[in-house]
Amino acid sequence: MLKRTVTGLALAAAILSSPVVMAEGGKRAMIAPDLYSFVVEHDGEKVEVKRAQSPDNQIHELYSTTFRGMPQPIRPFEPHDVETIGEREFVKYMIESQADENVLVVDTRTEGWHYRLTIPGSVNVPYTVMDEADSAQDTLEEFGAVKNGDDWDFSNAKTLAMFCNGYWCGQTPRLVRQLLEAGYPDTKLKYYRGGMQAWTSLGLTTVGDAAE
């Protein structure tokens, strides 16, 4: 397990720090320099995550229209120190989550959207889960918090890399705000603002009933 963790962390660090790489004959659609693909587990199956290599590949039809809502700000949770991340940072958390149970990739959309099309390796925790006391408690416990009387102990809270439909989507921001109100550590919350819109625009692997 230690070897897997160290290897995953080393690969994740390379994703963030390496310069652009050119392949023979021109550019390749890489995820990050020296990273063509990686494997995650999704619903008990191994899935290779990579970018479509065809120059003719088109964005998925679910995200092909541009008439969307108002974009979320880069830092919508100030003064809380919730980090907004891009694809390379998000991929780092995806890789880390395969070896470290304290890192979780979370799809905050409703169940129907999740099973229709999502990012491999993600778990579905709909943005509405904090609305009811019972589901809120179950969610916090799933995220590593421990109930201590009327309070919560977040000492072992998991790092959550969270996403929804895209730049305009308010589902992840809503859930993040509710977690912050419950006392969740802001440094353990990571907001992938681009979400499904950005992920599919880069031709990255998706899974679900509508996956191409």
N, C-alpha and C positions, 0 to 999 in steps of 0.2 A: 504493500500500500504506500509506504514511504517513497519508494522508487517511482511509482505512478504519479504521486503528488509532485515530487521534484521535477519530473519530466514535464508534467502539465504546466507547472509554474514557469519553467524555462521557456517552453513554447509560447506561453502567453506573453512573457516579457519580450520575446523576439517580435511578436505581432505589433507591439506598440513602438518599438525602437528602430526597426530596420528601415533602410532607405528603399526607394523604388527599384525593382529588379526588372530587367528586360530579358525576355526569352529569345531563343534563336528564331530569326525570321520576324521579329517584332514583338509587340506587347501581348501578354497573356492576361486573361481575366482572372487575376489572382485575388485572393481574399486579403492577403497582406504579403509583403516581401518574403519569399521562400516558403510561403504557405499556399498550397494549391487546394488542399482539402483537409478535413479532420473528421473524426467519427464521434457521434454522441449516441446515447441510448434514448429511444423514445417509445413509450408504451411497450417496453420489453424487447424492442428490436433495435439493432444497430443501423444507424442512418449516416451515410457519408454526406457531409455538408461541403458544398463547393458552389462556384458560380457557373452559370451556363456559358459555354465557350463559343456558341454560334454568334457571329456578328448580327445575325438576323433575329436573335431572340427578342421577344417583346415582353413588356411588363404584364403581369397577370391582370386579367380583365377586371378582377375585383378592385384593383387600384389604378385603373387606367384613366379614370376621369379626374379632372382638376378642380371641379366646383365643390370645394370642401369648406369646412368652417374656418374660423380665425385661428392662425397658428399659435401654439403655446409659446410663451417666452422661454429663453434658454434656461433661466433660473427661476422657475415659478414658485419655489418654496422658501424664498428668503423671508426671514433671516436664518432659516434652517439650512444647514450645510449639506443638502442633498445634491449629489453630483449628477449632472446631465452628461450622458456618454454617447459616443458614436459607435459605428460598426466595429471598429477594431477593438475598442474597449469592451464592447458587448461580447464579441467573440472570445475575448480573454476570459470573461466570466463563464461563458458556455463551456470552454475547455476545463477551467478549474472545477466546475460543478460535477464533472465526470469522476473526479478523484477526491473531492472534498464535499462531504454532505452538509457542510455549513455554508455552502454557496448554492443558491437556488435561482433558476431562470423562471420568471413568472409572467404568464399571459393573463392580463387583467380583464380581458374582454369576456363577454358572456359565453356560456358553454357552446351554443350553436356556432358562433364565430370561431371559437377555438378548434372545434372538430371539423369545421369546414376548411380552414387553412390556417396553419400556424408555423412557428419556428421550431425546428427539431430540438428536442431536449427540454422543452418548456413544460411547466405544469400549469393547469388552469385554476386560477383563483379569481373569480369574477369580482369586479370592482364594488359590487353591492354587499360583499360578505360582512362588512363591518356595521351594516345597518341594523342587524338584529343581535341581541346579546349572546345567544347561543352560538351562532355562526361566527361571531367576532371572537369568542373565547376559543373555539376550535381552530380558527385561523391563526391566532397568536401562538397557540400551542404548537401548531404545525410549523410555525416560523421560529420555534426554539425558545419562546418566552415561557416563564414558569409563574403560575398563579401563587401569590404569597399574601394570603388574607384578602384584603380589598385591593391590593396593589399587584403589580407585575414586576418580575425580575427579568431584565433583558440582558443579563450578563452573557448568556450563550445564544443571543439572537443571531439568526442567519443573515448573511449578506444577500440581499434580494436585487437581482437585475430585472427590472420590470418594463413591460412594453404593452402597447395597445395598437390601435389602427394606424396612427401616424401623427404628424406634426400638429394637426388640428384637434386631435382626439383628447377629450378630457377625462377618460376613464382611469388611466394610471394616475394622473394628478389627484383625482378625487380620492382614490384609495391611499395614496401616499399621505395626503393630508390627514386622513382618518387614523392612519398608523402613527403619525407624528403626535396627534392629539392623545393617543393611547399611551404615549411615552416611548415609542420605538426609536432607537438611536438613529439620528439622521445620517451618520456616517455609514450605516449599514444598508442604506437605500440608494439604489442607482437607477436613474431614469433614462431609458433609451427612447429619446424623444421621437426619432424617426420612425420607430415601430415597423409595422407591416408595410407601410408605404415605402419607406426607405429600403427595407430588406428586399422586397420584391423588385424594386427599381434597379437593384444591383444584380438581379438574376440569381440570388442565393437560394439554396435548397429550401423548399417548404414541404410540409406533410399535411395530410388531411384529405377529406373527400373531394375537394376541388383542386388538389395538387396536380400540376401538369407533368 
